[in-house]
Amino acid sequence: MYLFLSILLSVILGYFLFAMGPIVGGILAFGIIAGSLFRGIYLLNDVRKRIATISPDANVQEQMQERAHEIVPEHLQSPTAYKKYLEAKQ
């Protein structure tokens, strides 16, 4: 029902913007779209901040980088170790 109401209100708003003329209607339509986009960005930023404070692992990227050394074999962690590995393999 909420979706239908949103569609109906959008159609009515579009009709009024079309009836106002291209300049006034275009400016109002641009303002509505730009305002909606800015509001969406603000809400996404707010959600990100709230999740970061709630999450027990706030430094996930740092932990993943620390674990990467455990996952990657020793001979692939540095170029010199890799060269030694290739020499030993031959």
C-alpha positions in Angstrom: 0.0 0.0 0.0 2.9 2.4 0.8 4.4 1.7 -2.6 1.2 2.5 -4.4 0.8 5.7 -2.4 4.4 6.7 -3.3 3.8 6.0 -7.0 0.5 8.0 -6.9 2.1 11.0 -5.2 5.1 10.9 -7.7 2.7 11.0 -10.6 0.8 14.0 -9.1 4.1 15.7 -8.4 5.3 15.0 -12.0 2.1 16.4 -13.4 2.5 19.6 -11.4 6.2 20.0 -12.4 5.3 19.4 -16.0 2.5 22.0 -15.8 4.8 24.7 -14.3 7.0 24.8 -17.4 10.4 23.6 -18.3 12.5 26.1 -16.3 10.6 26.2 -13.0 9.7 22.5 -13.2 13.3 21.5 -14.1 14.7 23.5 -11.3 12.3 22.0 -8.8 12.8 18.5 -10.1 16.6 18.9 -9.8 16.3 20.2 -6.3 14.1 17.3 -5.3 16.5 14.7 -6.8 19.7 16.4 -5.5 18.1 16.7 -2.0 17.1 13.1 -2.0 20.6 12.0 -3.0 22.3 14.2 -0.3 19.8 12.9 2.3 20.6 9.3 1.3 24.3 9.9 1.6 23.9 11.4 5.0 21.8 8.5 6.2 24.4 6.0 4.8 27.1 7.8 6.7 25.1 7.8 9.9 24.4 4.0 9.6 28.1 3.4 9.0 29.1 5.4 12.1 26.5 3.6 14.2 27.6 0.2 13.0 31.3 1.1 13.7 30.5 1.9 17.3 28.4 -1.2 17.9 30.8 -3.6 16.2 33.2 -5.4 18.6 35.8 -5.7 15.8 36.2 -2.1 14.8 39.6 -2.7 13.2 38.7 -5.5 10.8 41.1 -4.4 8.1 44.0 -4.4 10.5 43.1 -7.8 11.8 42.8 -9.2 8.2 46.2 -7.9 7.3 47.7 -9.5 10.4 46.0 -12.8 9.5 47.2 -12.6 5.9 50.7 -13.3 7.0 49.5 -16.4 8.7 47.7 -17.6 5.6 50.4 -16.8 3.0 53.3 -19.2 3.0 56.6 -17.9 4.2 58.3 -18.0 0.8 55.6 -15.7 -0.7 55.8 -13.0 2.0 58.9 -11.2 0.7 60.7 -11.0 -2.7 64.0 -12.2 -1.2 62.4 -15.2 0.4 60.7 -16.1 -2.8 64.0 -15.9 -4.7 65.5 -18.2 -2.1 62.6 -20.6 -2.5 63.1 -20.7 -6.3 66.8 -21.3 -5.9 66.2 -24.1 -3.4 63.5 -25.6 -5.7 66.0 -25.9 -8.6 
